[in-house]
Amino acid sequence: MGRQPTFMTGIALLLPITLTTMAIVLLAPVMPLLMAEFAGVSNHEYWVPMVLTLPALCVAFLCPVAGILGDYFGKRKLLLASFLIYAVVGVAPVFLTELTHILVSRVGVGVAEALIYVLSTTMIADFFHGEARDKWLAAQPAFASMSALVFFNLGGVLGEFGWRTPFWVYGSALVMFVLVWLFTWEPEKVRGDHAIGEVPHVGPPGTAEGSRSLSWEGFPWARMGLIVLITVYGSVFFYTVQIQSSSGLAQLGMTSPAAAGFWTSVASVGVPLGTVIYGLYGSRNGVARLLLIEFALLAVGFFTMGTAAGTTQFLVGCFVNQLGAGLLLPTLLVWGMSILPFEVRSRGAGFWQSAFALGQWLSPLVVTFFALRLGGLLSSFQALSYFAAAGVLVALIARRFRARPAHG
């Protein structure tokens, strides 16, 4: 009988999702300090914000590559190496003085982040199965959302000691290295079961059954392609409130950044609440039914925001919207992981996470597009409500591609 994953196995693979959140949120409070520090650099208005955005851009492009590497070289050893890279390049700006060198280090963070994002998610799907898999995967977005609130405040506190101080927090990746080292092992496919443990090795020396291969045989191209498209579509909606709510509140008279940030964080509790609800009831419902509910909540939330006459109605709309977003993300993630065979699971996870990052990048562009053409930000929210309502068509299409568990 092979080793069986424990609660600490799940925790060890869940905690790394906070590193992907940290990459952006931790530094947001010190952006004004960075702008002042490098004010003498030509075009610093464009270059300095890239300290925040370069890792996310790397994730959007490199997640599929990370998946290929994980399937070929082995997930655990690559994940452990990624923690070390993340810690070194993450802390590096504490000692760097040139903006160019800092930006290069941020590219390194993005590379490590893409690997961590894909491999930790894939290993959750490898080690757990059934309802346990669904709950651990659903916990990822909830944990990421809650950690974002912590990191934003931590970054602000540490920023009081200078713009370099928050970069020390990137060293926390070493804690995750230790946890993954202690509580996981290289996953291998178990014949006829989803469970993963240490099994007798069968095959050529130096290989694990079902891994170390770049073959695409068995990859569910049609179903995965559909899930990727829906993920880009849903990710645009997912990030709208988090990016645009402060601007919406300002238009309605809430001019204090501190107040806007506080009330936005209160409304954003809808995301972890949605993921908790998914963890309790998601496995009992089909994908199509879940998507209908989720897009309906997104549509109602956007419409309430877009027609708001005051901040209270706007914040209610934000909460409803975020509740739908919190349900949507684990639905798509679990759906994607459930159809991927063990041999190609890292690659499928890479495509999914790249799609989610692409939607994050597209979100402000879409909102601005409608705002410029329809008369302002609130009108843009109304337009998004109609597109979210069109998610009923997405749900109907999903019925034809219902999740069928992958073997392994």
C-alpha positions as CSV (number, residue, x, y, z in Angstrom):
1,M,0.0,0.0,0.0
2,G,1.5,3.3,-1.0
3,R,1.7,6.4,1.2
4,Q,-1.6,8.3,1.4
5,P,-1.8,12.1,1.4
6,T,-2.7,13.8,4.7
7,F,-4.1,17.1,5.8
8,M,-0.6,18.5,5.9
9,T,0.0,17.4,2.3
10,G,-3.0,19.5,1.3
11,I,-1.8,22.5,3.3
12,A,1.7,22.2,1.9
13,L,0.3,22.4,-1.7
14,L,-2.3,25.0,-0.9
15,L,0.0,27.6,0.7
16,P,2.0,28.2,-2.5
17,I,-1.0,29.9,-4.1
18,T,-0.2,32.8,-1.7
19,L,3.1,33.4,-3.5
20,T,1.2,34.2,-6.7
21,T,-0.9,36.8,-4.9
22,M,2.1,38.2,-3.1
23,A,3.9,39.0,-6.3
24,I,1.5,42.0,-7.0
25,V,-0.4,42.8,-3.9
26,L,2.5,43.1,-1.5
27,L,4.1,45.9,-3.4
28,A,1.1,47.9,-4.3
29,P,1.3,50.2,-1.2
30,V,4.9,51.1,-2.0
31,M,4.4,52.1,-5.6
32,P,4.5,55.8,-4.8
33,L,7.8,55.3,-3.1
34,L,9.2,53.4,-6.1
35,M,7.9,56.1,-8.4
36,A,9.8,58.8,-6.3
37,E,12.9,56.6,-6.1
38,F,13.3,56.2,-9.8
39,A,11.8,59.6,-10.9
40,G,15.1,60.4,-12.7
41,V,14.8,57.3,-15.0
42,S,13.5,58.1,-18.5
43,N,9.9,57.1,-19.0
44,H,9.7,55.9,-15.4
45,E,6.0,56.4,-15.4
46,Y,5.8,53.3,-17.7
47,W,8.7,51.3,-16.3
48,V,8.1,51.5,-12.6
49,P,4.6,50.0,-12.7
50,M,6.1,47.0,-14.5
51,V,7.7,46.0,-11.2
52,L,4.1,44.9,-10.3
53,T,2.8,43.7,-13.6
54,L,5.8,41.8,-15.1
55,P,5.3,38.6,-13.0
56,A,1.6,38.4,-14.1
57,L,2.6,38.8,-17.8
58,C,5.1,36.0,-17.4
59,V,2.5,33.8,-15.9
60,A,0.1,34.4,-18.8
61,F,2.8,33.3,-21.3
62,L,4.7,30.7,-19.4
63,C,2.1,28.5,-17.6
64,P,1.8,26.1,-20.6
65,V,5.6,25.8,-20.7
66,A,5.6,25.2,-16.9
67,G,3.1,22.4,-17.5
68,I,5.3,20.8,-20.2
69,L,8.3,20.9,-17.9
70,G,6.4,19.4,-15.0
71,D,5.1,16.5,-17.0
72,Y,8.6,15.8,-18.4
73,F,11.0,16.4,-15.4
74,G,8.7,15.5,-12.5
75,K,6.5,17.9,-10.6
76,R,7.9,17.8,-7.0
77,K,11.6,18.4,-7.8
78,L,10.7,21.2,-10.1
79,L,8.3,22.8,-7.6
80,L,11.0,22.6,-4.9
81,A,13.5,24.3,-7.2
82,S,10.9,27.0,-8.0
83,F,10.6,27.9,-4.3
84,L,14.4,28.5,-4.2
85,I,14.4,30.6,-7.3
86,Y,11.4,32.6,-6.1
87,A,13.1,33.4,-2.8
88,V,16.4,34.5,-4.3
89,V,15.0,36.7,-7.1
90,G,12.2,37.9,-4.9
91,V,14.4,39.3,-2.2
92,A,17.0,40.5,-4.7
93,P,15.6,44.1,-5.0
94,V,16.6,44.7,-1.4
95,F,20.2,44.8,-2.7
96,L,19.7,46.2,-6.2
97,T,20.0,49.9,-7.1
98,E,19.3,49.9,-10.9
99,L,15.6,49.8,-12.1
100,T,16.7,47.6,-15.0
101,H,18.2,45.0,-12.6
102,I,15.0,45.1,-10.5
103,L,12.9,44.5,-13.6
104,V,15.0,41.5,-14.6
105,S,14.6,40.1,-11.1
106,R,10.8,40.5,-11.5
107,V,10.9,38.5,-14.7
108,G,12.6,35.8,-12.5
109,V,9.8,36.0,-10.0
110,G,7.3,35.6,-12.9
111,V,9.1,32.4,-14.2
112,A,9.1,30.9,-10.7
113,E,5.5,32.0,-10.1
114,A,4.3,30.2,-13.3
115,L,6.0,27.0,-12.2
116,I,4.6,27.3,-8.6
117,Y,1.1,28.1,-9.8
118,V,0.9,25.2,-12.2
119,L,2.8,22.5,-10.3
120,S,1.1,23.0,-6.9
121,T,-2.3,22.9,-8.5
122,T,-1.5,19.8,-10.5
123,M,-0.1,18.0,-7.5
124,I,-3.3,18.7,-5.6
125,A,-5.1,16.9,-8.4
126,D,-2.6,14.1,-8.4
127,F,-2.7,13.4,-4.7
128,F,-6.4,13.8,-4.0
129,H,-9.5,12.5,-5.8
130,G,-13.3,12.8,-5.6
131,E,-14.7,15.3,-3.1
132,A,-11.3,15.8,-1.4
133,R,-9.8,17.0,-4.7
134,D,-12.7,19.4,-5.3
135,K,-12.4,20.9,-1.8
136,W,-8.7,21.4,-2.0
137,L,-8.8,23.0,-5.4
138,A,-11.8,25.2,-4.4
139,A,-9.8,26.3,-1.4
140,Q,-7.1,27.8,-3.7
141,P,-9.1,31.0,-4.8
142,A,-10.5,31.5,-1.3
143,F,-7.0,31.3,0.2
144,A,-5.6,33.6,-2.5
145,S,-8.4,36.2,-1.9
146,M,-7.9,36.2,1.9
147,S,-4.1,36.3,1.6
148,A,-4.4,39.4,-0.7
149,L,-6.0,41.3,2.1
150,V,-3.2,40.3,4.5
151,F,-0.4,41.1,2.0
152,F,-1.9,44.5,1.1
153,N,-1.9,45.6,4.7
154,L,1.5,43.9,5.4
155,G,3.0,45.8,2.5
156,G,1.7,49.0,3.8
157,V,3.1,48.5,7.3
158,L,6.5,47.4,6.0
159,G,6.5,50.2,3.5
160,E,6.8,52.6,6.4
161,F,10.4,51.5,6.7
162,G,11.1,52.1,3.0
163,W,10.3,50.6,-0.3
164,R,12.8,47.8,-0.1
165,T,11.5,46.3,3.2
166,P,8.5,44.5,1.7
167,F,10.7,42.5,-0.6
168,W,12.1,40.5,2.4
169,V,8.7,38.8,2.6
170,Y,9.5,36.9,-0.6
171,G,11.8,34.8,1.5
172,S,8.8,33.1,2.9
173,A,9.0,30.8,-0.1
174,L,11.6,28.9,1.9
175,V,9.0,27.9,4.4
176,M,6.9,26.4,1.6
177,F,10.0,24.6,0.3
178,V,10.3,22.9,3.7
179,L,6.6,22.0,3.9
180,V,6.6,20.5,0.4
181,W,9.8,18.6,1.1
182,L,8.4,17.1,4.3
183,F,4.8,16.3,3.4
184,T,4.8,15.4,-0.3
185,W,6.6,13.0,-2.6
186,E,6.9,12.6,-6.4
187,P,3.4,11.6,-7.5
188,E,3.1,8.6,-9.7
189,K,0.1,7.1,-11.5
190,V,-1.8,4.3,-9.7
191,R,-3.4,1.9,-12.1
192,G,-7.2,2.1,-12.0
193,D,-7.4,4.8,-9.4
194,H,-7.1,8.5,-9.0
195,A,-5.2,8.2,-5.7
196,I,-1.5,8.8,-5.8
197,G,1.1,7.2,-3.6
198,E,4.5,5.7,-3.6
199,V,4.0,2.6,-5.8
200,P,6.4,-0.1,-7.0
201,H,8.3,1.3,-9.9
202,V,7.6,-0.3,-13.3
203,G,9.5,0.9,-16.4
204,P,12.9,2.1,-17.5
205,P,15.3,3.3,-14.8
206,G,14.9,6.9,-13.9
207,T,11.3,7.2,-15.1
208,A,8.0,7.0,-13.3
209,E,5.0,5.3,-14.8
210,G,2.9,7.8,-16.9
211,S,5.4,10.6,-16.6
212,R,8.7,11.9,-18.2
213,S,6.9,12.0,-21.6
214,L,6.1,14.8,-24.0
215,S,3.4,12.7,-25.8
216,W,0.1,14.5,-26.2
217,E,-1.8,11.2,-26.6
218,G,-5.0,11.3,-24.6
219,F,-5.1,15.1,-24.2
220,P,-8.8,16.2,-24.3
221,W,-8.3,19.0,-26.8
222,A,-11.9,19.8,-27.6
223,R,-13.1,19.8,-24.0
224,M,-10.0,21.6,-22.6
225,G,-10.3,24.2,-25.4
226,L,-13.8,25.0,-24.4
227,I,-12.9,25.3,-20.7
228,V,-10.0,27.6,-21.6
229,L,-12.3,29.9,-23.6
230,I,-14.9,30.0,-20.8
231,T,-12.1,30.7,-18.3
232,V,-10.8,33.7,-20.3
233,Y,-14.4,34.9,-20.5
234,G,-15.1,34.4,-16.8
235,S,-11.7,35.8,-15.7
236,V,-12.6,39.2,-17.2
237,F,-15.6,39.4,-15.0
238,F,-13.7,37.9,-12.0
239,Y,-11.2,40.8,-11.8
240,T,-13.5,43.7,-12.7
241,V,-14.7,44.5,-9.2
242,Q,-11.2,44.1,-7.7
243,I,-9.7,46.5,-10.2
244,Q,-12.5,49.0,-10.8
245,S,-14.6,49.2,-7.6
246,S,-12.6,52.1,-6.1
247,S,-13.1,54.2,-9.2
248,G,-16.8,53.4,-9.2
249,L,-17.1,54.4,-5.5
250,A,-15.3,57.6,-6.3
251,Q,-17.8,58.5,-9.0
252,L,-20.5,58.0,-6.4
253,G,-18.9,60.3,-3.9
254,M,-16.6,58.2,-1.8
255,T,-13.4,60.1,-2.4
256,S,-11.3,58.7,0.5
257,P,-8.9,56.0,-0.8
258,A,-8.8,54.4,2.6
259,A,-12.6,54.1,2.9
260,A,-12.9,52.9,-0.7
261,G,-10.2,50.2,0.0
262,F,-11.9,49.1,3.2
263,W,-15.4,48.8,1.7
264,T,-14.1,47.0,-1.4
265,S,-12.4,44.5,0.8
266,V,-15.6,43.9,2.7
267,A,-17.5,43.4,-0.5
268,S,-14.7,41.1,-1.8
269,V,-15.5,38.7,1.1
270,G,-18.0,37.3,-1.5
271,V,-15.1,35.5,-3.2
272,P,-14.0,33.3,-0.3
273,L,-17.6,32.8,0.7
274,G,-18.4,31.6,-2.8
275,T,-15.6,29.1,-2.7
276,V,-16.7,27.8,0.6
277,I,-20.3,27.3,-0.8
278,Y,-18.8,25.5,-3.7
279,G,-16.8,23.3,-1.4
280,L,-20.0,22.3,0.4
281,Y,-22.4,21.9,-2.5
282,G,-20.4,22.1,-5.8
283,S,-19.8,18.4,-6.2
284,R,-23.6,17.7,-5.9
285,N,-24.4,19.8,-9.0
286,G,-23.5,19.5,-12.6
287,V,-21.2,22.0,-14.4
288,A,-24.0,23.5,-16.5
289,R,-26.2,24.2,-13.5
290,L,-23.3,25.8,-11.6
291,L,-22.4,28.0,-14.5
292,L,-26.1,29.2,-14.8
293,I,-26.1,30.2,-11.2
294,E,-22.7,31.8,-11.3
295,F,-23.2,33.9,-14.5
296,A,-26.6,34.9,-13.1
297,L,-25.0,36.2,-9.9
298,L,-22.4,38.1,-12.0
299,A,-25.0,39.6,-14.2
300,V,-27.2,40.8,-11.2
301,G,-24.2,42.2,-9.5
302,F,-22.9,44.1,-12.5
303,F,-26.4,45.5,-13.2
304,T,-26.9,46.6,-9.6
305,M,-23.5,48.3,-9.7
306,G,-24.2,50.0,-13.0
307,T,-27.6,51.4,-12.0
308,A,-26.5,52.4,-8.5
309,A,-27.5,55.9,-7.3
310,G,-25.4,55.6,-4.1
311,T,-22.5,53.7,-2.6
312,T,-24.6,51.3,-0.6
313,Q,-26.4,49.9,-3.7
314,F,-23.0,49.8,-5.5
315,L,-21.4,47.8,-2.7
316,V,-24.3,45.4,-2.5
317,G,-23.8,44.8,-6.3
318,C,-20.1,44.2,-5.7
319,F,-20.8,41.6,-3.1
320,V,-23.3,39.7,-5.2
321,N,-20.9,39.9,-8.1
322,Q,-18.0,38.6,-6.0
323,L,-20.1,35.7,-4.7
324,G,-20.7,34.6,-8.3
325,A,-17.0,35.0,-9.0
326,G,-16.0,33.0,-6.0
327,L,-18.2,30.1,-7.2
328,L,-17.1,30.4,-10.8
329,L,-13.4,30.0,-10.4
330,P,-13.4,26.6,-8.6
331,T,-16.1,25.4,-10.9
332,L,-13.8,26.0,-13.9
333,L,-10.7,24.8,-12.2
334,V,-12.2,21.5,-10.9
335,W,-13.9,20.9,-14.3
336,G,-10.5,21.3,-16.1
337,M,-8.6,19.1,-13.7
338,S,-11.3,16.4,-13.7
339,I,-10.9,15.7,-17.5
340,L,-7.1,15.6,-17.6
341,P,-5.3,12.2,-17.5
342,F,-2.3,12.0,-15.2
343,E,0.2,11.9,-18.1
344,V,-0.8,15.4,-19.4
345,R,-2.3,17.0,-16.3
346,S,0.5,19.6,-15.8
347,R,0.1,20.8,-19.4
348,G,-3.6,21.1,-19.0
349,A,-3.2,23.0,-15.8
350,G,-0.8,25.3,-17.5
351,F,-3.2,26.1,-20.3
352,W,-6.0,26.8,-17.8
353,Q,-3.9,29.1,-15.6
354,S,-2.6,30.9,-18.6
355,A,-6.1,31.6,-19.7
356,F,-7.0,32.9,-16.3
357,A,-4.0,35.3,-16.3
358,L,-5.0,36.4,-19.8
359,G,-8.4,37.3,-18.6
360,Q,-6.9,39.4,-15.7
361,W,-4.9,41.4,-18.3
362,L,-7.9,41.8,-20.6
363,S,-10.3,42.9,-17.8
364,P,-9.3,46.6,-17.5
365,L,-9.1,46.9,-21.3
366,V,-12.7,45.6,-21.7
367,V,-14.0,47.9,-19.1
368,T,-12.3,50.9,-20.6
369,F,-13.5,50.0,-24.1
370,F,-17.2,50.1,-22.9
371,A,-16.7,53.1,-20.7
372,L,-15.4,55.2,-23.5
373,R,-18.2,54.3,-25.8
374,L,-21.2,54.1,-23.5
375,G,-20.6,57.2,-21.3
376,G,-18.7,56.2,-18.3
377,L,-17.7,53.5,-15.9
378,L,-21.2,52.7,-14.5
379,S,-22.5,52.3,-18.0
380,S,-19.7,49.9,-18.7
381,F,-20.8,47.8,-15.7
382,Q,-24.3,47.6,-17.2
383,A,-22.8,46.4,-20.5
384,L,-20.9,43.7,-18.6
385,S,-24.1,42.6,-17.0
386,Y,-25.6,41.8,-20.4
387,F,-22.5,39.8,-21.4
388,A,-22.6,37.9,-18.1
389,A,-26.2,37.1,-18.7
390,A,-25.2,35.6,-22.0
391,G,-23.4,33.0,-19.8
392,V,-26.7,31.0,-20.1
393,L,-25.4,30.1,-23.6
394,V,-22.1,29.1,-22.1
395,A,-23.9,26.8,-19.7
396,L,-26.0,25.2,-22.5
397,I,-22.8,24.5,-24.4
398,A,-21.2,23.1,-21.3
399,R,-24.0,20.5,-21.0
400,R,-22.7,18.9,-24.2
401,F,-19.2,18.8,-22.8
402,R,-20.0,17.6,-19.3
403,A,-17.1,16.6,-17.2
404,R,-16.1,12.9,-17.5
405,P,-13.4,11.9,-15.0
406,A,-10.1,11.2,-16.6
407,H,-8.4,7.9,-16.0
408,G,-5.5,8.5,-13.5
